[in-house]
Amino acid sequence: MNDNEAERPVNRVANVLSIAGSDPSGGAGVQADLKAFSALGVYGMAAMTALTAQNTLGVAAVEVLDPAFVARQIETVFADVRVDAVKIGMIANAGIAQAIAAVLAPHPGIPIVLDPVMVAKGGASLLDEAAVGALVGQLLPLARLITPNLPEAAALLGEDEATDRAGMERQAKALLALGAKAVLLKGGHLPGDQSPDLLLTAHSGVWLEGERIATANTHGTGCSLSSAIAAELAKAGGANREDALAGAVARAKTWLTGAVRAAGQLSVGSGHGPVHHFHNLWV
């Protein structure tokens, strides 16, 4: 154990690192991650994997960074700053996935939340096909939790998308079989007026119920939720216990529900607008 993995001093603000792509419109990616970290009371840091030209209407262009430079960003942070949790979002390609895995593997005590970002809200692909195998083979086993939505889970498994709770349970178990320690399978794509999520580990499963909020402002919800979970795990001091993980997920989901419900207070763009990360802080 090095200094970065030492127990966090009591009453010190936790430090959380986002490894993800950029969204210049501020609703998703690293920008959303840093907002979520700040809203939940942790110090946010970020290593970029890609630059995008996007807004609430969609993604116009993507510039992927060199894997060695991505790794250098992460290494530089770890060389100086205590990292209490890591969130991984957009990885873009297999080379970046491999580079991230190589840097994070020597730090097994740090909880990692992996959000397998594959498609932007507007439909643009953010992960090439070759990267899926690297994500599953190298990053997934390092993660304390993975947080796919239904289309992402289906893509990771090479199957059709689940259409009911039974299908969600089966696919969550299949993701565990691939090496995931825990899976939060998000059910927002299910039909109906409910939006249930399934948190599954090797030892337990719990449904986190949620009402479907009628709004078009859902840009960056996946990024924000995974970052919120990472923040809650960091505040809990690593939280390798299953009850601590469940508590972190529940708190993050409650916060995100509030952020989605308050999104109408913002006026950002004419497409899929962002959630209100600071709904519980701004008055």
QUIMO-V444459 format. One record per backbone hydrogen bond with DSSP energy under -0.5 kcal/mol. NH is the residue of the N-H (numbers start at 1). CO is the residue of the C=O. Records with the same first field share a line. If there is no record, write none. Layout:
# QUIMO-V444459
NH=CO / CO
This chain:
# QUIMO-V444459
5=2
6=3
12=9
16=43
17=85
18=45
19=87
20=18 / 47
22=50
24=52
26=23
30=21
31=28
32=28
33=29
34=30
35=31
36=32
37=33
38=34
39=35
40=36
41=38
42=37
43=14
44=42
45=16
47=18
49=20
51=63
53=61
54=52
55=58
58=55
60=53 / 58
61=53
63=51
64=62
65=49
69=66
70=66
71=67
72=68
73=69
74=70
75=71
76=72
77=73
78=74
79=75
80=76 / 77
81=77
84=15 / 82
85=15
86=111
87=17
88=113
89=19 / 87
92=126
93=91
97=93
98=94
99=95
100=96
101=97
102=98
103=99
104=100
105=101
107=104
110=107
111=84 / 109
113=86
114=112 / 145
115=88 / 113
116=114
117=115
120=124
123=120
126=118
127=118
128=92
131=128
132=128 / 129
133=129
134=130
135=131
136=132
137=133
138=134
139=134 / 135
140=135
142=139
143=139 / 140
144=112
145=112
146=182
147=114
150=186
153=149
154=150
155=151
156=152
157=153
158=154
159=154
168=164
169=165
170=166
171=167
172=168
173=169
174=170
175=171
176=172
177=173
178=174
179=176
180=175
181=143
183=200
184=146
185=183 / 198
186=148 / 184
187=196
190=187
195=210
197=208
198=185
199=197 / 206
200=183 / 198
201=204
202=181
206=199
208=197
209=207
212=193
213=211
214=212
215=213
218=216
219=273
221=218
224=220
225=221
226=222
227=223
228=224
229=225
230=226
231=227
232=228
233=229
234=230
235=231
236=232
237=234
238=233
239=236
245=241
246=242
247=243
248=244
249=245
250=246
251=247
252=248
253=249
254=250
255=251
256=252
257=253
258=254
259=255
260=256
261=257
262=258
263=260
265=262
266=263
272=56
273=271
275=219
276=259
277=275
279=276
281=278
282=278
